[in-house]
Amino acid sequence: MDNNIIKVIVTDRDGVDHVLEAPTDMAMNMMEVCKSYELPVEGICGGMALCASCHMYVLSDHDLPELSEDEENMLDQAFFVKANSRLGCQIKITEDIDGLKVQLAPVGGE
């Protein structure tokens, strides 16, 4: 197995789990990994924490970096925000998040 690959589990909006492999050596984030697997994550702003279209819930007990002010401000404007809400574009793919479990948040108005 490639040492630069981790696995993350993404539950889509239909409740289906997807086990994704993600490279730790390409400076990717969860939004980009989800998009590469064609999961319904928009990432309209390109990962700048400006749109909340990659909003997801962190289900596993991983120690993630604190919310940035930009991420916190964006989540304040998002729909269906919970205590475990994060923007996928702000979750960097590192060895520390191997096994991370997330669920895609519903989109506004659903």
N, C-alpha and C positions, 0 to 999 in steps of 0.2 A: 504494500500500500504506500502511496505517495505521502511523504511526511508533511507536505504542504496542503493537505486536503483535510477538511473537517466535515462532519455531518451535522446538519440542522434539520429539525422537523417543523414543517409549516402546515398548519391546519387551514384549509381554504374556507370560504364562506358557506360551503355546503357540508362542512364537517369532515371532509376527507383529508387524511394525513398524507403528506408528501415528504419523503426523506430525500433531502437535497445534499449533494456534495458541493462544497465551497472551497475555493483556493484561498489560502492565507497569505500568499505572496503576490497578490495582484491589487492590493489596496481597494478591495471591493467592500460593499456594505450589503445588508440584508435586502434592501430594495432591489439592488442590481442582481443579486442572486435569484430572487423571486422572478424578476423579469426575464432572466436568462432561461428559466424553466417555464416561461410563458404562463406564470400564475397571474391572476388579475390584480396586479399592483401597478398603478399608473406611473408614479414618479414624475408627475407633470413638470415640476420645477427643476428636475435634473439632480436632485439630492442636496438641495440648498436649505432644507428645513423651511420652505416657504409655502407649502401647499397641503400637507397632511394627507395626500393621496396614497401614502405608503404606511398609514397608521396600522399598527398591529399591537396585539397584547402579548406580553412575555409571560409564558406559562411555567417555565422552568425556573429554578432557583439559582440562576447565574448572577454573578456580581458584575453588573454592567456599569459603565461610567455614568456619572450623574447627568441629569438632563442639562443641556446648555440653555442659556436664556432664550435663544432663538427657538429651540425645540419646545420649551415650556410655553412660550407665547403662541406657537402654532397649535399646540394641543389645546390651549385655552379656547381656540376658535373651532376646533374639530367637533364632529358629532360622536356620540357614544364613547366618550372618554372615560376610562376607568383608572384605578390606582396603578395598574400595570401597563398602561398605555405608553408606547414609544413610537417614534417615527423610524421606519425601517432604514431610511437613508442615514440615520445617525448611529446605527449599530454596526460597527466595523467588524469585518471578518478577521478574527484572530484565533489563535489556538485556545484562548481562554473561554471561548463560547462554543467549543465542541459539544455537541449534544443539545444545544439550545432548542427550546420548543417555543414556538410562537403561533398565534392564531390571527388571521387577517381580520381586521375590524370591518364591520359593515360600512358601506359608503353612505354618505348623507342622503337621507330621505328613504332608505330601504326599510 
